[in-house]
Amino acid sequence: MTSINPPKFVLPVIVIGQFLCTSLWFAGNAVLPDLVKNFATDPNLLANLTSMVQFGFIAGTLSFSLLAIADKFPPSKVFFICALAAAFFNAGICLKINDVAFLHLFRFLTGFMLAGIYPVGMKIASDYFKEGLGKSLGFLVGALVLGTAFPHLLKTLTANFHWEYVIYTTSFLAIIGGAMIAFFIPNGPFRKAGQQLRFNSFLEGFKNAEFRAVAFGYFGHMWELYTFWAFLPSILLSYQTRYPDANLNISLLTFLIIAAGGLSCMVGGLLSQRFGAKKLATIALLLSGLCCLLSPLFLFTDYTMVLLAILFFWGLVVTADSPLFSSLIAQHAPEASRGTSLTIVNCMGFALTIVSIQVINLLSKQLNSQYLYMILGLGPALGLWALKQSPKK
């Protein structure tokens, strides 16, 4: 096959666009302390707010998959339209509303539109890069991680301003990101548009044993990832409560720990070209699983620097396998339904995040918090088992 080298600006534009748009993901979490003041009657606001974004994303990815949106229509246009809509719904939580149901609705709709951003961004990258896809997705998923962390940094930088500034800023950035993709990234040279609408096309990838193995590895990874991110501020706040002298800047540390995962995504993508995506994904999954199992030892340590060092390490390894799994899924998906396959796997993975978040939230009221996060180790254990069953060693 003749090698096709895309223009050098393509990958940076996709990465920056993805970063700007995915800053919407945890925008609500970043301003949660301010929202709690308005909705103090909801004791589960953290879990419910995060779950509604995830639930919206699931509904969106399921709809996009069934309709084969990313394969039927130009993905750059899909990305742009969804970015505009997501920015609008994200800003909706700034309305003067007294009913928490409307808050959840706006976060659900934001998540729904993110289904046309994250997996579609990966589809766009796979349409441009056949060789070195792992490296490309490493930068792309790294952008997602940085975008997820960014609202926490905004909250730190705008501490003296009203919380709405965080929301309006992320919405504005999402519009810019969507416009960048629409105006500078046309259809890629490897794009193969779906020829007809088939409601069972999203299942085609699962007929391949290797696709199934890496998909279930991804599911195990997702059980841990977003719950760790969602409860990270709570972990730091709980430590601060036990050790007031620690004097932690929770918003800044949350940003730095999550953002560190963006670096590991990029490095993992680069290393995958030499060592193989599956091997590196297995190592990262094993290390993050160990962090879950060993969490009772370091979450209650008297040494703040030990806690922070291990949380930073956990932040690195918990995301390092994200682009590797995405690359493996894209490689083993049918060409004509690659976008749909990526989208449905994302859908199923994010469905697991809701279960995980709600399980941790429920057990936090029943279980000694020292042992709470060991439950996240179930995901990596499942993922490692699935990868071991893979027909390609």
N, C-alpha and C positions, 0 to 999 in steps of 0.2 A: 504494500500500500504506500502511495506517495505521501511523504511527510508534509503536513500543512502547518506552517508557523504563523500563528495569529499575531497581529500588531502588538508591540510591547506594552501599549497602554491598556490593553483589554483586561488583564488580570488586576492591575491596581484599581481600575474603575469599578470592576465588579466587587472587589474587596471593600473599597471605601463606601460604595452604595449599600452593601450588605451591613456594614458597621453602622452607618447612619440610620438605617431603617430598623435594625434590631434593637436599637436603643429604646424602642417602645416597650420591649418585653417586660422589663422589671421597673418601668417608670413608676407604676403604682406602689411597688414594694419600697422604693427609695423614699417615698413621701408617706409611708405607712404611719409613722408616729403622728403626723399631722391629721391624717384621715381618721385615726383612732379617736381623736378629740371630737370629731363630728359624728362618729358612729360608735360611741363607747358601749352601746348595748350589744354589740356583736363581739363576743369573746374569742371567736375563731376567725377574725378578720384576715390575719396573715394567711392562714391555710386556704380560706375560701377565696380570697382575692387572687392568690397565685393559681388556685385550681380553676378559676373561671377563665383566666387567660389560656391555660392549658386545654381546658374543655373547648373553648372557642377554636383553638388551633386544631384540635382533633376533629371537630365538626367541619372546619374548613378543609383540612387535608382529606377527610373522607369524601366531602362533596367534590373537591378538585379531582380526586382519584376516580370516582365513579363517572365523572363527566370527561375525564382525560383532558382537563383544561391545559396543562402544561405541554401536552403533546399535540393538541388540536390547534391551539392558537399561538401566535408569536410570544415566546416567554418574556421578552423584554417589555412588551405592552402589558402583559398580565402583571408583571412585577410593578410597573409604574402605577397602574390603576389601583392595585392593592395597597401600595404605599400611601397614596392619597387618601384612600378610605380609612386605613389604619391610623393615619395622623389625625384625621377628623374625629374618629371615635376615641382616640387617646385623649384628645383635648376635652372630650365630653365630661370627664370626671371633674373638671373645673367649674361646671355649672353649679349653681346654688341649689343642691338637692338634699332633701332630708330623708329620703327613703334609700336604704342601703341596696335595695334591689336594682335601682338604676345604676348605682356604682358598679355592681356586678355585671349588669347588662353591657355597659360600655367596655369593661375589661374583656368580656366574652367576645364582643364584636371586634375589638382590637386583635385578640388572639385569632379570630376567624380570618381576618385579613392577613395576618402574619403567615398563614398557609400559602399565600401567594408571593411570599418574600423569601423565606429561608429555603424550602425545598426547591423553589423555582430558581433561586440563585445558584444552587448546586446543579440544577439542570442546565442553566446557561453555561456554567463552567465546563460541564461535561460535553457540551456542544462545541466548545472551542479547543479542549485539550484531551487528546487521546493518550498520548505519552505524557508521563509526569502528572497524571490526574491526582495522585495522592498529594503531591506538592501543592497543586492548585487548590484542592479542597482543604489542605492544611491552613493556607492563608485565609480561605473563605470562612471556615468554621472558626478560625482564630478571630476573625472580624465579628462573628456572631457573639463569641465570648466577651470580647471587648465592648461590643454594643450592649450586651446584657449588664455588664459591670458599670457602664458609663453613667447611668442615672445616679448611682451612689456617689460618684465623684462630683457630679453636678450638685447634688444635695450638699456636699461638703463646701463647694465653692460658693454656693448661694445661701449659706447658712443664715445670713442677715437679711435675706429677702423672703417674700412669701413663697410657700411651697408650689404655687401655680407656675412659677418661673421654670421649674424643672420640667413640668408637663408641657408647657408651651415650647420650650427649647427642643425637647425630644421630637415633638410633632413637626416643628419647622425643619429639623435635621432630616426627618424621614421624607419630607417632600423633596428636599434637595437630593437625597440618595436615590429616590425613585426617578427623578428627572435625569440624573446622570446615566442611569441604566437605559432609560428610554431614548435618550438623544445620542448616546455614544456607543451603545452595544447592540448592533443588529443581530439577526439570526446567525448562529455559528456555522462553520463549514461542515460540522458533523451532525447537524440537526436533521433528524428524519421525522417529519410530521406524521402523526397517526392518520391513516387513510379513512377510517370510519370509526364511529362511536360504538364501542363494545363495552357493556357494563361489567364484563368479567375480565377485562384486560388487566386490572390491578392485581389479579391473582396469578398471572402468568409466571412472574418471577419465582413464586414459591414452588413451582414444579421442579426447579433446579435445586439439587441437594446442597450445593455449595452456597447458593443464595440463601437458603433456609438457615444454614449454619451461621453465616455472618449476621443475618437478620436477628437471630435469637441472641447472638453475642451482643448486638446493639441494644436489644431490649434489656438485657441484664445491666448494661452500662447506664441506660436511662433510668432504671429503678433508683439508682444512687444519685445521679448527677443533679437534677433540678431540686431534689429534696435537700441535698447538701447546700446548694446555693440559697434556697428559700429560707432555711433555718440558720444559715451562717450568722446573720445579725443576732439571732436569739442566742446562739452559742456564745458569742462575744459578750452580749449583754448579761447573760447568766454568769459568766466569769467575772465581769466587772462588778456585779452585785456581790459575789462572794469575796472578791478581793478589790475593794474600793481604791486602794493605793495603786492599782495597775494603770488607772487613768487612760483608758483606751479611747481612741477616736474611732467609733464603731463604723460610721459611714465610710471613712477613708480606708480603714482596714478591710472592710467588705469589698470595696472597689479593688484594692490591690490584690487580695487573695483570689478573687474571681478573675481579674484581668491577667494574673500570672498564668492562668490556664490558656489564655490566648497565645502566649508565647510558646507553651508546650505543644499546642496544636500546630503552630508553624514549624517548630523544630521537628515534631513527629512526622509531618508531611515531607520534610526534606530528607529525613533519615530513612523514610519508607522506600525511597528510590534505591537505597543501598542494601537495607536489611530485610525489606519486605513488610507490607502493611499488616499482614496477619500476625507475624511474630511480634511486632511492636505493640499491636493492639492487645495481644495476650499478656505481655509484660505489664503494660499500663493497667489493665484490668486486675491483674494479680496484686499490684502495688496498692491500688485504690481500695481493693477488698481488704487488704491487710490494715489499712488506715481505719476502716470501719471496725474491724475486729479488735484493734488495739485502742480504739477511742476511749474506753474507760480509764486507761492509764494516763493519757495526756490531757484530757479535758478537765481534769481536776488536779493538775499539777500545781505546786506552789510557785513554779518558775514561769513567769509570763513569757519569757523569750523561748522556752521550750514549747509552750502551747502555740505561739505564733509561728515558730519554725515548722512545726508539724502541720499546722493548718495551711501554711504556704505550700508545703510539699504535697499535701492532699489536694489543694487547688490545682497544682500542676498535673498530677497523675490522673485526677478524676476526669479531666477533659482531653488528655493527650490522645485517647483512642477515638474521639469523636470523628475527626476527618478520616481516620484510617478505616473505620466501619463504613462511613459514607462512600469512600473510594471503592471498597470491596463490594458494596451493594451495587454501585453504579457499574462496576466491571462485570458483574454476573447477571445484571438485569437484561431482559430482551431489549434490543435497540429501539424498536418502534414504540415501546412503552416504558422507556427508561425514566422519564419524568414522572409518570404515574407510579412506577415501582418505588422510586425514591420518596414520593409523597405518601404512599400508603404505609411504608415502613416507618416514616416519621409519625404518621397518625397513630399507629399501634404503639410505638415507643412512648409518645407523649400521653397516651391513655394510661400507661403504667405509671407515669409520673404523678397523675392525680391520685391513684391508689396509694402510692408510696407516701405522698404528702399527707393525705388524710389519715393513713395508718400511723405515721409518726405523730401527727397532731393529736389523735385519739389516745395513743399510748403515753404521750407526754403527761397526761392527767392520771395515768394509772401506774406507770413504771418509773423506777428510780432513773433520773435523767442521766446518771453516770453510764448506764448501759443502753440508753435509748437508741443511739446511732449504730450499735452493732447490727440492728435489723437491716440497715442498708447493705450489709455484706451479703444478703441473700441474692441481690442482683448480680454482682460480680461472680458469685459462685455459679449461678445459672449460666452466665455468659461464658465462663471458662469451660463448663461442661459442654455447651453447645459447640464451641470452637474445637473441642477435642473430638467431637463426633464428625467433624468436617472430613469429607472424602479426600481432600487435598491436604497432605501433611506438609 
